[in-house]
Amino acid sequence: MIQTKITCSALKRSLSVPAALRYSTSAPVHLARSSPVRVANSATHIPARPSLNLKAIAADPHKYQRNAELRNATGVDAHKTAALYAQWGQTKYQLQSLQQQANDVAKEIKHLAKAGNKDAMTSLRNQGSELKAQVKDLSKQVADVEAALFAEAVHIPNFSEPDVPIGPESNAKLIDLLGSKPAHTFPPKDHVTLATHLDLIDLPAGAKVTGTSFYYLKNAGALLELALAQLATQIAIRHGFTPISPPDVVKRSVSAACGFHPRDPRQTQNYSVVHHAEAASAADSPDALVLAATAEIPLAGMHANSEIPRAALPRMYVAFGRAFRAESGARGADTRGLYRVHQFSKVELFALTEPTAAASKAVWEAIMCVQRDMMQALELHARVLLMPTEELGAAAARKVDMEAYMPGRGAMGVGEWGEVSSMSACTDYQARRLGIRTEQAPGKAVGSEARPFVYTLNGTAAAIPRLIVAILEQHQREDGSVYVPKALRPWLGVDVLQPPEA
């Protein structure tokens, strides 16, 4: 079980991070580092098919099906996968048998040719032609069964860890409370009212230019976005994460390999990027481009189809990017403004570790420390929740959410919690689909996987619009001004956000 009660200052001293990934904690702006550990990364594509543990699925399909049901994962049929795996094996055996017969006939024809036995050769050539046709037909059958097998198996989600609560979101387990609840002596306003009053946001312009759930940040709102990105990145660097600036556009196959596909197959989470010269039919190609839903996707894809030396693990990355979510669903008072949008700035954490629980746990705690340090730096009241099975994405074996108190949400100004970050441990789910391996550990028994798949983890350092919501609503004052946390003042240049002068 991964512990979540941790001391972040102690972790900074104890976490084993390669020297090349350590940054100075004494230089807050210009950060020095030692020479990087280079990792060979010459692959130009991800594997054509994922390296799934089909043998394990076939051995106990009921276990896999039950796990999927507890996670409310639709479109999963582990029993069909097991049946297809058996059929695939039988068909391949038949094909190999036919191929061996065809080879034997070809050898016999050569032998008869040397002996000059033309009559026997004619008979064998006819037999060889029949075998060749059968091999061709059976080869297509093997390919068809294989395609059906992987199309079915790829939907099977990761296994939930044993201590993950079972059920819907309401079954989440409270792990910790951070900070103190703001003691407002007046009816708190929601962030849209505050941001409009302070001239930080323009929602009508966003709707006019792009559509609903798009927005403009302006004045101190734009500075606040940049400040939060800088603060989150620097906190992450001080915990051993290496800064990366990834692309915001990725191949559809990379996004799918990371587990980003909707529970409802009739919906999509992705915005597609279609070049004007492309045929419409190319939009569903694995190489078709989509806007990344999170920087986790390009960070995971960076090492696809490669092997990382154990000495270079863990690889811990922090990246700023734009996240694009084509989410559907009703919009209401709780989701208006900046709370649920189609495009937002985000600082993401992503890591690859040795395939052991201990290695994954160490990085899990590092991600948790970044998130806790952000809440502390922003002086926010938040709670930490271990999320139940129905809230886990396909890749996650474990997920923890951090929710900030938002006084302006909820009915009658009571206030509600709102998610501002999450973190997931994905074991080897993503690495198997992306083909990311490492070396076998010294002393491993004969028969162990020679090049095992790494483990991956991810977490949010800053989902910037949600943090702006929490900052405005928690730090608001009765006159509509907003207190600026000390950690943000170097970038904003003020202690309090005030409305513009008339």
N, C-alpha and C positions, 0 to 999 in steps of 0.2 A: 504494500500500500504506500502511496506517495504521501509524505507528510506535508502539511501546509502551514503549520505553526512553525515559522522559521525566523531566525535573526539575520536580517539582511547584511548588517555590518560584519558579522562573522562569516557570512557566505562569501563576501568579497575577498576574504583572506584565504578561505579554504577551497573554493571551486578551482578545479584543475583546468586551466585554459592554456593552450599552447602560447608560448612567449610572443609569437608573432601576432596573436590576436589580442594582446593586452595593450590597453592605451593608458597614458598617464592620467591620473586623477587630479593632478595639481595644475593642469593647464586647461581651463574651461572653454577656451575658444580655439586656439591653435593646438591641436592634439598630436603629440609625437607618438611614434610607434616604432618597434624594431622591424627588421626585414621580414617580409611575409613568408609564410610557408607556402610554397607553390604546389598546387594540386593539378595534375594533368587533366585537361578537360577538352579533348579534341573531338568529341562526338558532335555530330551535326543534327541528330534527331533522337527522339525517344524510341524505346523498343516498339516493334510493330505490334506486339501483344504483351500483356502483363504477365509476370511470373507468379501466378497464383498458386496457392497450396491446394491444388485440386484433389490430391490424394487424401488429405485430411478431411476435406468436405465430403468426399465420397464415403469415407470411413464412418462418419457420423452426421448425416444430413439433418437429422432431427435437432441436434445441438445448434447447428448454424441457423436453422429455420426459427427455432425458439428465440435465439438471440435477436434475429431480425424483427420478429413480432414484438418483443419487448421494447425495441427501439422505434416501433411504429414505421418501419421501413417498408414501403409498398413496392410491388413489382419484383419481389424476391421469392424464388422457388428453389430452395437448396435440394429438394428431392429430385426435381427435374435436372438440376445440375449434376447430381450423382448418377442419374440414369444416362445422361448424355456422356458423362465421363466413361462409364462402362461401355457404352456403344462405341465411343471413340477408340478405346483400347482394343475392342474386338475387331473393329474394322481395320485398324492399323495392322493387327496381327494377320488378318486375312490378306491385306495388301502385301505385307512382307512375304507371306507364303507364295503368293502369285508371282511376285518379283523373283523369288528364288527359283521357282519353276521355269520362268522365262529365261533366266540366266543359264540354268542347266540345259535347256533346249538349245540355246545359242552355242554353248560349248560343244554339245553333241553334233550340231550341224558342222562346226569347224572340223571336228574329228572325222566325220563322214566325208567331208570334202577332200581331206587328205587321202582317204581310202578310195575315193572315186565312186562311192555308192550313191548314184544320183536318185534312184527310186526312194530310198530311205530319206534322203535329204528333202525331197519334195513333200513327203508326208510330214516331216518335222517342221518344214517352213510353214505349212498350213497351220500346224499346231501352235507355232510361235506367233503367227499373226493373230490367232484367236486369243492367246494369252496377252499379247500386247494390247488388244482392244479391251480385254477385261481389266488389265492394270490401269488403263486410262479411265475407264468408267469408275473403278473402285477408288482411284486417286481423287477424283472429283467428289465422290461420296465422303471420303475421309476429310477433305477440305471443308465440305458443307457441314459435317457434324462438328468439326473443330470450331468453325465460325459460330455455330449455334451454341456450343458449349461455352465459349468465352463471352459471347453476348449475354448469356444467362448468368455466368459466374461473376462477372464484373460488378453486378448489382449487390452482391452479398457484402454487408457492412463489416467493419472491424468488430472485434469482440469487446464488449464493455468490461471494465475491470470489476472485480468482485464486490468492492464496496460502493459502487455507483448506485444511487437510489433508483428504484424501479418505478416507472410511471411517467405522468405528465409533469409540466413545469412546476405545478403547485407542490410537488414532492421534493423540491430542491432542499438540500441540507445546508443550514446556516453554519458557516465555518468561523466567521469573524466579523466584527464591526470595527470600522476605522473612523477616527475623528469624532467630532461632536455634532449633534443635530443643531442647525442654526436656530437661535432663539428669537424669531421675529415677533415683534410686539404689534404688528400690523398685518392686514391681509396681504399675503405675498402675491405678486404679479407673475404671470407666466413669461417665458423668455421672449416670445414674439412681441408682447407689449413692451417689455423692457428694451429689446433690441431696436424696435421701431422708435421708441422715445429717445434712445441714445444715438440714433442714425447709424446703426451698425449693419443693417441688413436691408435688402430690397427684394421681397418675395414677388411682387407683381411684375417686376422687370424680368426675373427668372422665368416666370410662367409665360410672359410675352415672347421672350427670345427662344426658349427651349421647350417648356411645358411645365405641367404641375410637378411639384416636388423638386424643382431646381431653384436656385437662389443666387443672389449676389451678396458677398460680404464686402463691406466698405468701411473706410475710416479706421477707427480702432478695432472694428471687427476683422478687417483684413490683417491688421497687425497682430491681433490675438491668434489668428490661425497660424501665422509664421512663428510666433513666440512659442506656441504649444508644440509645434513640430521641432523646433530647436531644443526646447527643454526635454522632450521625450527622447530625442536622439542622444543628447549628451548624458542623460541618466543611463540609457542603455549602454553607451560606450564605457561608462565607468563600471558597469557590471560585466565587461568583457566582450561586448558585441561589436562586430565590425560593420562600419557603415557601408551600405550599398545603394546605388541609384539604379533601379531596374526599369525595364520597359513597362508601360501600362497596357500594352497590347500583347496578347499571347495566342498561341495556337489552341484551337478547341480541344485537341487531344491532351495537351498539357493541363488545361483546366479540369478536364474529366479525370485525368490520372490523379489529381490532387483530391478528388472526391467532391468536386463542386458540380452536383447535378441535383435538381429539385426532387423532393419526395413525390410530387405529382408529376408524372412524365409529360402531362399536357402543358405544363408551364416551363418557363426557362428563367434562369437567373442572369443570363448573359445578354449583353448587347453585342450583336454581330457587326463586324467590320467587312463590308463588301466593296471591293474595288469596282469602279464603273465598268471595267473591261471583263469582269468575271461573269460567268454564266450563273444564273440563279441556282442551278443544281449544285454548284460548288460550295454553297454556304454550309452544307452539312458535312463537308470533307474534314478529315482529321486535321488537315493543314489550314483549314479556314481560320480566320482570325476573329478573336473576340476581345472585348475590353475586360481587363482583369477585375475580378470582384474584390481582390485584395492582393497586396504585394507578396503574400505567402506563395501565390502561384508562380510568378516568375522567379522567386527565390528558390523554390523547390525544383523548378525546371532547370536552373542554372547547372546543376550537377547530374542531370539526367544521362543515363547510359554511360556511367563512368564509375571508376573505383577510387575511393578515398583511402589513403593509407591510415592505419589506426593512429599513427603518430600525429596526424593532422586533425584528429577529432578531439573535442567537438568543434564543428563549424557553427558559429553563432553570429547571426546577421541581424542588423537593424536597417530598415528601409523606409523612406518616405515615398508615398505614391498616392495616386488618385484611385479610389475604389468606385466601381460602377455596378449598381445592382438594379436589374430590371424587375423589381419585385412588384407583384400584384397584390391586391387586397384593399379592403376598405380603409379610407382615411378618416380619422376622427380627431376630437380635441386632444387626445393623448399622443397622436402621431403628427400633428401639424407642425409647421415651422421647420426647424432644423432637426427634429427628432428622427424622422424617417424620410430620407432623401435618396435620389437615384445616383447622385455623384457626391463624393466627399473625400476630403484629405484624411490620410491615415498614416500613422507610423506603426509599422509591423515588425514583429520579432519572429525569427525563424531559425531553427537549429537542426543540425544533423549530429547524431551521437553514435557511439558504439552500440551494438544491439544487445544491451543489458539493461535491466531495471535500474541498477545503481547509476549508470551513466545518464539515463533518461531523467532520473530523479534529480540529479545535480543541476541539470539545465532547467528542469521544471521550476526549481527553487529560484534560479537566477531570473527567470521570466516573472515569477511572482514578485520578486523584490523590485524589479523595474516598475511593475504596476502599483505596488504599495508606495514606492517612493514618489510616483507621480501624484497619487492621491494626497500624500503628505505635503508635497511641494505646493499643490493647489489648494491646500487647506480645506479639503472636501470631506463631508460625511458620506461614507460608503459602506456597503456590506459585501462579503465574499460568500459565494454560494457554490456548493458542489452540485452540478446539474444532473438531473435524472436521465434515464435511458432515452426517453422520447425527445429530449432536447439535444441529443448527440448527432452530429453530422456523420456521414458515412465513414469518414476516416478516423474519427476520434474514438479512443478507448476510454478517455476520461476528459471531462471538460469542467472548468471552473469559470464562472462569470463574476464580474465585479459590477455592482450596481450603485450608482450615486443617488442620493436623495434629491428629488426635484420638487420643491414646494409648489410650483405652478402647475404640476400635473394632477390629474384626478378631479373628482367632483367636489364642488364647493370649497376649493382651495385647501383640501386636506393634505395634498401632496402624495406623491407615489415614488417608488423606486424606478430607476431607468438604467438599463444596461449601458455601461461605458467602455467595458473591455471584456475580453474572454481569453482563455488559453486552453489549448488541447494537446494531449499526448497521443500520438498516432501510431506508436510502435512501428512496424515495418509496412503498414498499409500503403502509404504513398511511395515508399522506396521500391516496393515490388512492382508497382505500376510504372514507375519512372526508370527502373533499372539502376538504382544507386546502391553499390555494394562497398564492402570493405574487406580487409584481409582477415583470415581466420585467426582467432586469438591463440597465442602460444599455449601449448599444453592441452589443446582440445583433443578429444578422443578421435580415433580413426572412424570415419563414417560421418563425422560432423560436416556441415555445409562448408565447402572449401572457401567460398567467397560469399559470406552472409550479407543480407541486406541491412542497411543502417536503420536506425530509428529516427523519426522526425518529431519535432514539436513546433508549435506556433503560438503566438499570443499577440494581443493588441497592446502597444505602448501608448497610443493616443488615437482614439476615434474622435477627430477634432470637433465636428459639429455637436456631438453628444456632450463633450467636455464643455463647450461654450454654453450649452443649455444649463448644465449643472453649475458652472461658475456664475452665470447671470442670476439664476434663481436662488442659489444658496447665499451669495454675497451681496444681494440687493439691499438697498436702504429704503427707508420710508419715502424719501423724496424722489425715488426713481433712479438715483445714482447707484453705482456698483463698485464695491471695494475690489481692488486689484491685489491678488496674492503677491507677496514679496518676490517670489521666484520669477514672476512674469514682468516685473517693473523695468528691468534693464532693457527689454525690447519695447515695451509700451511707453515708457518715459513718464508715466503718471501713477499716482497712488490710488486714484479714484476715477472711474469713467463717468463723465458728466455729459448732459445733452449739449449739442452745439449751441452757441450763442445765437439768439434770434437776429 
